[in-house]
Amino acid sequence: MELRITGAGAVYAAQGQSAARAAELADTDRRNAQSAAASDLEAKGIRMFSIDMVGAHKNHVAQSIDRNGDGAISPDELAAVMADGGKDQANLAETYRAMDMDHDGKVSRQELAASMPFTPQDFLALVASSREAKLYQP
């Protein structure tokens, strides 16, 4: 696995996209909950909810990068998966600081997930390539 994060600017852009996506999902859930269809389903004991597959994938990737399982991503764990352009020490340190959204000196799995430049279109391409790979396996 290799992360294509090219520096602090890419991290900040991804964090903005993640925040916007979270707001969209919350708005969708709110609108769904207020819909007549949701009321009808709820009356039948069925609850409607959204699943954020992009977020789930990003969380899975963050969990796999956290090799020691402590819930935080160390600079060494990050360096092990950064693309070649992101591995120089100055860029790595700057990128790590940008990922530390609460400025506590550690990058949590959630902070890493929010910092990944991964969009719904990226997720759909990943699903398509996985399906294609399975179709051609002997």
Summary of the structure (lengths in Angstrom):
residues: 138
radius of gyration: 18.1
end to end distance: 24.0
largest distance: 57.7
contacts: 353
relative contact order: 0.18
helix: 67%
strand: 4%
